[in-house]
Amino acid sequence: TGSKYDEPRPIADEHRHDHIAQTKPYAVSDVMSDLLDVAARTLTIGSRLVYIIPSTLDFQVEEDLPFHECLELVHVCYQPLSRVYGRRVVTMKKVIEYDPSKREVYLSRIWKNGAESAEKCANIRDKLIEAAKQRPDYEEKLAFRKQKRKENRQAKKRAKLEANSNTDGRGENPK
């Protein structure tokens, strides 16, 4: 993630409290490649990396899970979230020292089946939403959630206005 600008603009202090940084798209395959590469570079021998990765039922650990030559797979635990989708908690241990001169080789081997393996982990959120839309009560629940979010936003605005009206603009009570 990061700014869409090469040189980010500074954020004024009065806007920092509610500033949301802009982000760039970051493909799941790149995120996982970077995660494993950083772990392989920075962990000490014997240290562990634990992460959660989305997956489908047809996910094959040996074929679809990203690997790094410096990391050994210790454990994978699957948690189903629906009949088709779930997530896996993956534990890996660093077993070999990282050789910076081999970085490109390491990165090229992370996904055994390349884009096909990475795609099984990508876009699962969109697939879950599409599956949820097929349920008969989806529209009703969606309307309820939208109404609750709207009410929460309005309550936050009211609280902020009330807090500002009780202060002199510097966070101090004028009394």
N, C-alpha and C positions, 0 to 999 in steps of 0.2 A: 504494500500500500504506500501511498505517498501523494504528494501534490501533483496535479497535472502540469505544473510549471517546473522548469528545470531549477529556477531560483525562487523558492517560496517567498511570498510577501510576508512581512512581519504582521502579527496580529496585535492590534492595540489592546492594552491592558483592560480597558472597559468592556471588551468583547470576548475576552478569554473564558469567562465563566460559562458561556453557552456555545462556544465555537465547536463546530464539527469539521474536522479536517477532510479535504477532498481526497479521494482515492483513485488509484488506477486499477484496471482489471488485472487479476493475478490468477492465472490458470492453476487448477488443482495440481496438475502434473508438475508445474514449476514450484509451487509451494512445497510439495512433498520432496522434490529433488533438492531444493534449498535447505529444507529442514534436516534431511539426512546428511547432506554435505556439511552443514554447520556443526551438527552433532559429531560427525566423524572428525572434524578439524579440532573441535574445542574440548570434547570429553577426554578424560584421562582413561587409560586402560582399566577395564573393569567397571567403569561408570555406566549408567543406564539411561536410555531415552525411552519415555513412555508417551504415547500419543493416541488419539482417537481418530479413526478414519471411517467415513461413511462407506457402506457397501451394499450390494444386492445379494440375494440368496445364491446366485450362480457364481459368486466371487470365489476364486480358487487361490488360497494363500500362496502356494508355490508359484503360481503363474501371474497373479494380479497385484500382489503386495509389493510395494517398492522396497528394494534392498540396496545396501551399500557394502562394498567389499570389506570395510573396516568394522562393520557392525554385524553381530550375530543375533539371529532371532531367538528370543528366550521364550516368549509366550504370546499367544493371540487368543482373545476371548471375544466371542460374538454375542451381541445383544440385539435380538429382533425388535424392530419398532413397528413393523406391520408384517403382513404375510410375504412381502417381497423385499422390503428394505430393512436395513439395520445398521449397526456400527460395530466396529471392532476396536478393542483396546489392544494396542501392540506394545510389547516390551522388547527392546533391543539392547545389547551390551556391546561396548567397544572392546574389540579383541586384537586389533592390529593398529599400529601407528599410522597416521595419515601421511601420505607422501604428496606434498603440494605439486610436484611435477606431473602427477598422474590425475589431477583434478578433472580434466576433460574426459579421460577414460572412465573414471568413477561415475561422472554424471551421465555418460552415454549408456551405462549399464544399470541404472537405477530401476527402470521399468523393463522387465523381461520381454514383454510383448509390445513395448512402445505405447503409442497413443491408445491402442485397444484396451490395455490394462488401465491406463490413466482415466479413460472415459468411464470405466465402471465405478469410479469414485467421484467423478465430476457430475454436476447438475442433479444430484440426488434430491436437493431441496425442491427444485422445479418438478421433478417426478413425483415427489410426495404431495406437492400442492395439486398437481393434476389428478392424482389418485383421490385426494380429499374432495375435489370438486365433483367426483362421481357419486359421492354419498348423498342420500336424499335430503338430509338436514343441513347440508353445507351452506346454502344461502342464508338460512335463518341464523346459524352460528356466526357467519361472517358479519351479518348486520349487527348482531349483538356485540361482537368484538369491536367493530367500528364505533358503535355508540359509546362503549366503555372508554375507548381511547380518547374520543372527543370530550367526554366528561372529565377525564383525568387532565387533559390539556387545559380545559377551562378552569378547573380547580387550581392548577399550578399558576395560571395567569392571575387569578384572583388573589392567591396567597402572595405572589410577587408584588402586585399592586398594593396590597394591604401593608406588606413589609416596607415598601418604598414610601407610603404615605405616613408611616410612623417614624421615619428617619429624616435627616436633613440632606440626604443625597450622598453622604460620606459614610453611611452605616452607623451614624451616631444619633441617639435620641436627642431632639432639640430641647427637651425639658431642662 
